[in-house]
Amino acid sequence: MNQNRREFIKTMSLGTAGLFALSSFDISRLADEVDLIRLTIVHTNDMHSQIEAFPIGHKKYAGMGGMAKRASIIHSIRKNSSHMLLLDSGDIFQGTPYFNFFGGEVEFKLMSQMGYDCATMGNHDFDNGLIGFEKMLPNANFPFVASNYDFSDTILDKKTHPYKTFKKGPLKIGVFGIGIKLEGLVNKDLYGNTVHRDEIVTANKTAEILVDKGCDFVICLSHLGYRYNENKISDLELAKETCNIDLILGGHTHTFLDEPTSVMNSVNQAVVINQAGWAGLVIGKLDFFFEKSSKRKWDNNMALFTNKNCAKKII
């Protein structure tokens, strides 16, 4: 092992806190020196139609958030990332007059301009019904993955996907979506004949399909929620009861995580879980490293996460 590789491993072994000291340039340079591929995952959740920054007089989030700031940050990250995916975990709709007046058009158009690669649906994305969501879809130039929502007897039939795959350099990444049970949470008239499939069964089946299709990395966009005290499926439970998933990007509970969580799955392999608060106050950013020769995920890699502490400076 050469000196550069030893130093890289030593630096990465410091953990997430140590990684905050590294710039994107430093990481790219070091990854090149030790023959690694860097995959950057940027993600959001629960935007809730927060197009503008919070008012200056807001008690908690004065001047924070807003799509313009998000776009600037994403643009900056993309400039320094050769292989990047931009993803959203649902509840794009509902929360400000922009949704009340325009029904989601503004949200989808701005996300399209920012270059989102994929999103899943949250419960509030049904707030104008299936017809309202379908009407907005032409404004989104990115696909929606909704693996455990069966829309075959609805207007959304064949307008969402069970999964999507993306090529980033030599890597093939699979992305699928798992949504929360709508019954009791959303008015039946809004989701109509949508059938909700079991979360764990669907996740296991879909992840296996993606692995069989040659995916090097599998991401679940979840709108289940990070953790519950009651007996309710969450991201933590999903990770424990499944296999073949490398990363779960969550939503619904508006959870601000200081760093990603690592959970052992059903075959005792680590799954990374992350969630980025709500309203665009935080942008999640994780870097994963793969050996160029085998495309296998590097055993010593750590996740780099732009968390809520950084958000006070950048959002």
C-alpha positions in Angstrom: 0.0 0.0 0.0 1.5 3.3 -1.0 1.7 6.3 1.3 -1.2 8.2 -0.4 -3.5 5.3 0.1 -2.4 4.9 3.8 -3.0 8.6 4.4 -6.4 8.5 2.7 -7.6 5.6 4.8 -6.3 7.3 7.9 -8.1 10.5 7.0 -11.4 8.7 6.2 -11.2 6.6 9.4 -11.6 9.8 11.4 -15.3 9.5 10.7 -17.8 12.1 9.6 -16.5 14.9 11.8 -13.1 14.6 10.2 -14.6 14.7 6.8 -16.0 18.2 7.3 -12.4 19.5 7.2 -12.0 18.2 3.6 -13.1 20.2 0.6 -14.7 18.6 -2.4 -11.4 19.2 -4.2 -9.4 17.4 -1.5 -11.7 14.4 -1.7 -11.6 14.2 -5.4 -7.8 14.5 -5.5 -7.4 11.8 -2.8 -9.9 9.5 -4.5 -8.0 9.8 -7.7 -4.7 9.0 -6.0 -6.0 5.8 -4.5 -7.8 4.7 -7.6 -11.4 5.1 -6.3 -14.6 6.3 -8.0 -16.6 8.9 -6.0 -20.4 8.8 -6.2 -22.0 11.9 -4.8 -25.7 11.6 -3.6 -27.4 14.9 -3.0 -30.9 14.7 -1.6 -33.9 16.5 -0.2 -37.3 15.7 1.4 -40.5 17.3 2.6 -40.0 20.5 0.7 -43.7 21.4 1.3 -43.8 24.1 -1.4 -41.2 26.3 0.4 -40.3 28.2 -2.8 -39.1 31.3 -1.0 -36.8 31.6 2.1 -38.6 31.9 5.4 -39.4 35.5 6.3 -36.8 37.5 8.1 -39.1 37.8 11.1 -39.6 34.0 11.4 -39.0 32.9 15.0 -37.0 29.8 14.2 -35.8 29.9 10.5 -35.5 33.6 9.7 -34.2 34.0 6.2 -33.4 30.3 5.8 -34.4 27.9 3.0 -35.8 28.7 -0.4 -35.3 27.3 -3.8 -32.8 30.0 -5.0 -30.3 29.1 -2.3 -30.9 25.4 -2.9 -30.2 25.8 -6.6 -27.0 27.7 -6.0 -25.7 25.0 -3.6 -26.6 22.2 -5.9 -24.9 23.9 -8.8 -21.8 24.3 -6.7 -21.8 20.6 -5.7 -22.3 19.5 -9.3 -19.4 21.5 -10.5 -17.1 19.5 -8.2 -18.7 16.1 -8.7 -18.1 13.9 -11.7 -20.7 11.4 -10.7 -23.7 12.9 -8.9 -27.4 12.0 -8.4 -30.0 14.5 -7.1 -32.9 12.8 -5.4 -36.1 13.7 -3.4 -38.0 11.6 -1.0 -41.5 13.1 -1.3 -43.9 15.7 0.1 -42.9 18.1 -2.6 -46.4 19.7 -2.3 -48.4 21.6 0.3 -47.4 24.2 2.8 -47.4 27.6 1.1 -49.7 29.6 -1.2 -47.6 28.6 -4.2 -49.2 25.2 -4.0 -52.7 26.6 -3.3 -52.5 28.8 -6.4 -50.4 26.7 -8.8 -51.0 23.2 -7.7 -47.4 22.0 -7.9 -46.4 23.6 -11.2 -43.8 25.9 -9.7 -42.2 23.1 -7.6 -41.8 20.7 -10.5 -40.5 23.4 -12.9 -37.9 24.6 -10.4 -36.8 21.0 -9.6 -36.5 20.3 -13.3 -34.3 23.4 -13.7 -32.1 22.2 -10.8 -31.6 18.8 -12.6 -33.3 16.4 -10.2 -32.7 12.8 -11.4 -35.6 11.1 -9.6 -38.2 11.5 -6.8 -40.7 9.5 -4.9 -44.2 10.4 -3.7 -45.2 11.5 -0.2 -48.7 11.5 1.3 -49.0 15.3 0.7 -48.3 14.8 -3.0 -51.9 13.3 -3.1 -53.4 16.5 -1.7 -54.9 17.6 -5.1 -55.9 14.0 -5.8 -54.5 11.7 -8.5 -55.9 14.0 -11.2 -54.1 17.0 -9.7 -50.8 15.1 -9.5 -51.2 13.7 -13.1 -51.9 17.2 -14.4 -48.6 18.5 -12.9 -46.4 15.7 -14.3 -45.6 17.4 -17.7 -43.8 20.0 -15.6 -41.4 17.5 -14.2 -38.6 16.3 -16.5 -37.6 13.7 -13.9 -39.2 10.3 -13.2 -41.2 9.3 -10.1 -40.5 5.9 -8.5 -43.4 4.5 -6.4 -42.7 0.8 -6.0 -45.3 -0.1 -3.4 -48.1 2.0 -4.8 -50.1 0.1 -7.4 -51.7 2.6 -9.7 -52.8 0.2 -12.4 -56.5 1.0 -11.8 -56.0 4.7 -11.7 -55.2 7.7 -13.9 -51.5 7.3 -12.9 -51.2 3.9 -14.5 -47.8 3.6 -16.2 -47.0 7.2 -15.3 -44.7 6.3 -12.4 -42.1 3.6 -12.2 -41.3 0.7 -9.8 -37.6 1.6 -10.1 -35.1 3.4 -12.3 -31.5 2.8 -13.1 -28.8 5.4 -13.7 -25.3 5.2 -15.2 -22.7 7.3 -13.5 -19.4 6.6 -15.1 -18.8 2.9 -14.8 -21.3 2.6 -12.0 -24.9 1.4 -12.4 -27.2 2.8 -9.6 -30.7 1.5 -8.9 -33.3 3.7 -7.3 -36.8 2.8 -6.1 -39.4 4.3 -3.8 -41.4 3.1 -0.8 -44.4 5.1 0.3 -46.4 5.3 3.5 -49.8 3.6 3.9 -52.3 6.1 2.7 -55.4 4.7 4.4 -56.2 6.8 7.5 -53.7 9.4 6.5 -55.1 10.7 3.2 -58.7 11.1 2.2 -59.8 8.0 0.2 -61.2 10.3 -2.5 -57.7 11.7 -3.2 -56.0 8.4 -3.8 -58.9 6.4 -5.3 -58.1 2.9 -6.3 -54.4 3.1 -5.4 -53.3 -0.2 -3.8 -50.6 0.0 -1.1 -48.3 -3.0 -1.1 -46.3 -4.3 1.9 -43.3 -2.1 2.4 -40.8 -4.8 3.4 -41.9 -7.4 0.8 -41.8 -4.8 -2.0 -38.5 -3.4 -0.9 -36.9 -6.8 -0.8 -38.3 -7.8 -4.2 -37.4 -4.6 -5.9 -33.8 -4.5 -4.5 -33.3 -8.1 -5.7 -34.4 -7.1 -9.2 -32.0 -4.2 -9.2 -29.1 -6.4 -8.1 -30.0 -9.0 -10.7 -29.9 -6.2 -13.3 -26.3 -5.5 -12.4 -26.6 -2.5 -10.1 -23.5 -1.7 -8.1 -25.5 0.5 -5.6 -29.1 0.4 -4.6 -31.0 3.4 -3.1 -34.4 3.4 -1.6 -36.3 6.7 -1.5 -38.5 6.3 1.5 -41.5 8.3 2.7 -42.1 6.1 5.8 -40.5 8.2 8.5 -37.3 7.7 10.4 -38.4 6.2 13.7 -41.6 5.7 15.7 -42.4 4.8 19.3 -45.4 2.8 18.2 -45.5 -0.4 16.1 -45.2 1.3 12.7 -42.9 0.6 9.8 -40.0 3.1 9.7 -36.7 3.5 7.8 -34.9 1.9 10.7 -37.2 -1.2 10.6 -37.1 -1.3 6.8 -33.3 -1.4 6.9 -33.3 -4.2 9.5 -35.8 -6.4 7.6 -34.4 -6.1 4.1 -31.2 -6.9 2.1 -29.5 -5.6 -1.1 -30.3 -1.9 -0.1 -27.2 0.2 0.3 -28.8 3.6 1.2 -32.2 4.7 2.5 -33.0 8.4 2.0 -36.0 9.2 4.1 -38.8 11.7 4.6 -42.2 12.2 6.3 -41.0 12.8 9.9 -39.0 15.9 9.1 -36.0 14.5 10.9 -32.8 16.5 11.1 -29.9 14.1 11.5 -26.5 15.4 12.5 -25.0 12.5 10.6 -26.2 9.4 8.7 -27.3 6.3 10.7 -25.8 2.9 9.9 -28.0 -0.1 10.5 -27.3 -3.8 10.0 -29.7 -5.4 7.6 -31.2 -9.0 7.6 -27.9 -10.5 6.3 -25.7 -8.4 8.7 -24.6 -5.9 6.1 -24.6 -2.1 6.8 -27.3 0.1 5.4 -26.9 3.9 5.5 -30.0 5.9 6.4 -30.3 9.7 6.1 -33.0 12.3 6.2 -32.6 16.1 5.6 -35.2 17.8 7.8 -37.9 19.6 5.8 -38.7 22.8 3.8 -35.3 22.8 2.1 -33.6 24.0 5.3 -31.0 21.3 4.8 -29.5 19.5 1.8 -28.2 16.1 2.3 -24.9 15.2 0.7 -23.1 11.9 0.9 -20.0 10.6 -0.9 -19.5 6.9 -1.5 -16.3 5.4 -2.9 -15.9 2.4 -5.2 -12.7 0.6 -6.3 -12.2 1.3 -10.0 -11.0 -2.2 -10.8 -14.0 -4.1 -9.3 -16.7 -1.4 -8.8 -17.2 -2.8 -5.4 -18.0 -0.3 -2.6 -14.8 0.5 -0.7 -15.0 -1.1 2.7 -13.4 1.8 4.4 -15.5 4.5 3.0 -17.4 7.0 5.2 -20.3 9.2 4.3 -19.9 13.0 3.9 -23.1 14.7 5.0 -23.9 18.4 4.8 -25.9 18.5 8.0 -28.0 21.0 9.9 -24.8 22.6 11.5 -23.6 23.4 8.0 -27.1 24.5 6.9 -26.8 27.6 9.2 -24.0 28.7 7.0 -25.1 27.7 3.6 -28.9 27.6 3.4 
